[in-house]
Amino acid sequence: MTEPRHIEREVLPNGLLVITEAMPQVRSVALGIWARSGSRSEPSELSGIAHFIEHMLFKGTERRTAEDIAREIERLGGFLDAFTAKEMICLNSKVLDEHAPQAFAIMADMVLRSRCAEEEVAKEKGVILEELKMEQDNPEYLVNEIFSQNFWRNHALGRPILGTRETVRRFDSGKVRSSYQDLFVPANLLVSAAGNLKHREIRELVAGEFGASRGGRRPGPRSAEAPPVARSHITMRTKKGLEQVQICLGVPSCPAASDRRYALSVLNYILGGGMSSRLFQNIREQQGLAYSIFSDLNPYRDAGSLCVYAGTAREKAEKVIACVTQEFRSLKAEAVTEEELRRAKDHLIGSLLLSLESSSARMSNLARQELYFGRFYSTEEVTRSIESVTREEIQQLCRDLFRPEKISVAVLGNLDGFRPSRNALAC
């Protein structure tokens, strides 16, 4: 039996939400300021601007230079980071409990008073353009982008988080400042904190920094009057300098808050989520066809995908795809074994419980549960839900997901004429 979690939730008068979890057994405090919208909320002509703004937060405020920000957080012995995803932006830090007020003051200054100066925007455009080049040289990233752009074609989910060279080059301080002001309004923000803290003190910190800000409104997904529709495709991209062929093979899956999410997590682990998974044991260990082979879930508010990734030699690519579809076929034909089911449940529950030791993980968990569920699921609720998954439930899920006409593939590398047929995806 796990100890009860001490979570408090409070909405400020301007709409900003504060969620905290007290962990008196640790010396750290993890802090996060989250925007409830990410790259899928951008208009197509500003693709990449949320990620660009995330970078600009570190480039100086009305009170601090970029060097001041770096020096102050390091003087506290902590760290400061940020990321942009399809449906959120997060600025986060972790410090000793005694330094939480100073760390939050730095973060709030970055969010509230970023200068978005023209000269910094111009320099950062060069940085982002180099980041785009770097990712084009990263085959695992590139095959995922090729897959996503075609899978979610004509929808914001299919656009790259970084944007494109064309859109980034068009950014200027006016566009950046306008988007920045839309994103970081209290109604579109939540603050989560976990560690050795008191809710009242965190709430006072947040109110002291953000209390005078007007609420504003949340920018919604611009292309999502209806949920995105996955497009079945086979996409090939030749890149002759690569030694391996990169493969991404996937199917439409469940949204983040789906009732089937626990069964889906169990299925993902059995299929390709660990070293004991079917894909790893069959394709890597038994046949030696690939070094890297795994499956992954990509859940969003109203859609999702389950994808298998592999890197292999050109002459083995056809065999790898055949082996993956064979695993799909097998999972549909016969229920997973009791031993597989037990191992997957133990892994998921064990990972959950281990994550509770980290203030950063708890801080992130608080925010993500709020963003996707609008409520908090206790450890006991999650554990019970995982334990309730049955072999029959997983088999039915496989039959619903692994339909040949729904399977999509992206292949990147020195292809030399290789192209899988739709028949090769039959399962």
N, C-alpha and C positions, 0 to 999 in steps of 0.2 A: 504494500500500500504506500503510495507516494504522499508526501506532506502536502497539505493544502497550499495553494498559491495565493499570495496576498496582492490582489489586483484591484486597482481603483480607476474609475473612468469618470471624467467630468468635462462638460462642454462649457467653454467660456461664453460670455454674452455675445461676442462677435462671431461665434460659430466654430472657433478653433477647438479641436478635441485634444484632451490630455489624458493619456493612459499610462499608468505606472505599475510596476511590480516591485515590492520590497523583497530583497534577498539579504537579510541581516548577516548571513554566514560568509559574505564576501566583502572585499575591500574596494571593489570597483563600482563604477556607475557607467552604464552605456546609454547614450542619448541619441535619439534620431528625430530629425524634422523631415516629414514625408509630405510630398505633394501627391494628391490623389489622381493625377493624370500624368501620362508619359508621352511617348512618341506617337501613339495611336490617336492622340487628341490634336495633332498638328494638321494644318491644311497641307496639301501635297506640295504647294510651292515653298513651304517652309520646312520641308522634311529635314530632320536633324537638329532643329532649333532647341528642343528640350535638352538634348545632350550638350549642345553648345552652351546653353545657359548654365548647366551644371558645372562646366569648366569655368565659366565666367565668375561663379561664386568665389573662386579662389584667387581672382585677379585684383582684388582690392575693393575696399568699401570707402564710404565717406570718412571713416575714422581710422582705418587700418590699411596699410599697403599689403601687397601679396607677401612680402617678406615678413611683415609684422605678424600676419596670420600664422605663417609657418613657425616663426620663432616662439610665439606665445604658446601655441599648443605643445610644442616640443619642450618648452620650459616646464610645462605641467607634467611631463613624463607620459603624455598620452599620445593618441593618434587620431587623425581626422581623415575621413574618406567620404566618397560620394559615388553614386551610380545612377544611371538612367535605364529604365526598362520600358516595355511597351505601355505599361499602365501605371507607372509611378516614377518618382524621382526621390532619392533619399540622400540627405546629408547626415553623417553619423560620426560620433566620436566615442572614445572609451578612455576614462581617466580614473585616478583614485577618487574615492568618494569625497574627500575634502576639497577637490578641485572642480567638482561638478558645476558650481556657479560660474566660475571663470570660463570653463569650456562652453557652457551654454551661451554665455554672453558673446563669445567669439562667433558661435554658430548663428545666433540670432542676428548679429551684425551682418554676416555674410548674406543671409536670406533677406533681410529688410533693407539693406543699404548698399547693395552692389552698385558700383559706379557705372558699369557697362560702357566704359570710356571708349571713344572711337579708336584710339591708338591700341588699346588692349584687344578690342574686337578684331582689328586688322592683324595683329600678331597671332591671335588665337585661331583665326581662319587658316593661317599657315600651319599651325600645330595640328588642327583637325584634318587638314588635307594630307599631312604626313601620316596621321593615324589611319586614314582611309587606305593609303598605299601599303602600310604595314599589314592591315587586315587582308588586303588583296593578296599578300604574300603568305597568308596563313590559310592553308588548304582546309582545315577543319572548320574554321569560321566561314570561309567562302562557300563551301558546299552547303552549309546550313542556310546561308543567305539566299543562295540559288534556289534551294528547296522552298524556303518560306515565301519568297517573292512570287513563285509560281503557284504554291499551295493556297495562299491567301490573295490571289491575283485580284486587282482592282479594289483592294481594301487596305485601310491604313495598317493593319497587322502585317501586311506583306512588305511594307516599306522598311528599309534598314534604319535602326536606331541612330546611327551616325549620320544619316542623310546621304547625299551624293555629292560628288565634286561640283556639279552644277548648282545645286541648291545652296551649299555652303559658301560658294563664291559670291552669291547674291546677298548674303547677310550683311547688314550694316548696323550701326549702333541704334538707330531708330527702331528697326524690326526686332532687334534683340531686347531692347528696353521694353517695348510694348508687350512682347510675349512674356518677359520676365514679370511684369506687373500683373498680367493675367494669371500666371501660375501661382505666385506666392501671395495669395490673399488668404486671410484666416479661414474662410469657408472651404477652401481647397486644401487646407493643411491639417495634419495631426502631428502631435508630438508624443513619442513613446520613450519611456525610460525604465530601466531595470537595474537593480543593484542595491547597494546599501544606502537607501534613501527613505525619505518621508514624502508621501504624496503631497501634503500641504506645502512643503518647501519647493518641490518641483512646480506645483501649480502657481505659486507666487513668482517663481522665476519666469515662467511662461507669460503670466499676466503682466509682469513688469516690462517685458520686452514687446509683447504683441497686443496687449490690452487696448492700446490706443488706435490700433489699425482697424479700419472699416472692414466688415465681413466679406463683401464682394460676392462672387458666385463661382460655382465649380464649372470649369470648361468641360463639356461632355465630348465623347468620341464623335468626330465630325462625320464619319462615314458609317455610323452604326445605328441608323434608325431600325434596322433589322440585324440580327446576328450575322457575322461573316459566314460566307459559304465556302467551304474548302473545294478546291478545283483539282480533280485528278489529273496527273500529268507524268510524263517521262521526259526529263530534261537532261541534255548532255552538254557539257562545257569542256572543250579541249584546252589543256594547259600543259604544253609540252615539257616544261622544265621540271615537272613533278616525277618523282621516282615511283610513287604509289598512285593508285586510283582511289579516290575518296567517294564513298557511297552514303547517301542519306535516303532511307526508305521509311515512309510513314503513312499513317492513316488518321482520319478525323477521330477525335476523342471527346472527352467530357469537359465541360466548364469547371472552373475551380471549385464552385460550391455544389456540384452535382452530388446527389445521394449515392452515386456509384464511385465516388472518389477513393474510398478505402479499398474496394475491390480492385480498382484500377492500380493503386499503389502496390498491392500485393501481386497483381499480374505483372507489372513492370519489373519488380524485383525478380520474380521467377523467370521472366523472359530474358532480361539482360541487365539487371540492376546491380550485379555483384559478381565476384569470382566464381561463385557456385551456380550461377545462372545457366540456363540452357544454352544460350548463344555463346557465352564464354567457354563453357566446357566442351561444347560440340565443335565450334568453328575454330577456336584457338587451341585448346588443349588436346583434343582428340585428332583433329585434322590438320592443325598448323596452317590454316589458311590466312590468318590475320593476327597482327600483334594487338591492335586496338579494335574491340567490338563491344558495343554496349547499347542499351536502350534508354530513353529518357522521355519524361512527360513535360509538355508545355501547356499548362492550363491558363486560360484567361477568363474574364468575367462571363463571357457568353459563348465561348468556343474552346477548343483545345486540340492537341495532336499528341500522338504517341509515335516516336521516331526511333529507328535503329540506325546507328552510325558504325561504319567500318572503314578501315584503310587496308588495302591489299594490293598485290601485284596485278598488273593488267590481265595476265593469263588466268588469274584465279577469281576475277571479279564475277564472272558468270556463275561460278560454283558457289561463291559467297551468297549471292542473291538467291540462288536455288535453295541453299541451306536455311536462309532466313524464312522464306516462304514455306519451307517444309515444317519449320517450328510453328508457324501460324496454323498450318493444316493440322498438325498434331494436337495443338492446344484446343482446336475446335472439335476434333474427333473424340478425344478422350479427356476426362477430367484430370487435373493435376493430381499428383500423388499426395497422400496425407503428409509424407515427410517433407515434400517441397512446400506445402502450405504452412506447416509448422515452422520451418526454417525461415520463410519469408515473414511471417508474423513476428517471430522472435527478433529478427533483424530490425523491422520497422519499429517495434516497441522499444527495443534496446537503444536504437538511434535517438528516438524521442526522449527517453529518460537521460541519456548522456548529454543531450543538448541542454537539458535543464541546469547543467553545471556552469553554463556560460551566460553571463549577463548580456552579452551582445546578441546571442541567439534568442534569449527571452525577449529582449527589446524588439528584435525583428519580428518574432512570432506574434507579439501583441499587435503590432501595426498591420501585419498581413492578415490576421484574423479579422480585424476591424474592416480592412479594405475589401476583403472578399466575402465575409460572412455577416458583417454588421453585429457580431456578438462574439463572445469568447467561449471556446470549447475547452473544458478542463482536461487534464491529462487522463483522468479516469474515463471521461466520455470518449476520447480518441482511442484509448486502449480497448474499451468495450467494443467500439465500432470495428476496429481492426480484428479483434477476436471473433466477431460475429460473421466475418466473411467465410463463405462456404466454397467448396470445390465446384458445386453446381453453378453458383453465382459467377465464378470466374469463367467457367466454360461458356455460359450464356453470353457473358461480356465479350469473349473472344469471337463467338459466332456473330455478334453484332458489329464488332470492329473490323475484323479481318475479312472483308469482302473484296474480292479481286478487283471489282470495278472502282473501289475507293482507294486502292493503294497507289501512292505516288512515289516516284524515284527521281533523285538528282544524282548525277555521276560526274565527277570532275577528275581530270588527269590527262595523261598522254594516251588517248583512247584508241587511236589507230583503227578507227572504224567500228569499235565496239558500241553496241546499242542493244539493251535488253528489250524484248518484245513484251507486249501486254500479256501474251500467253505465258511468259516466264514468271509472271506474278500470280498465276492461278494458285489458289489455296482453298 
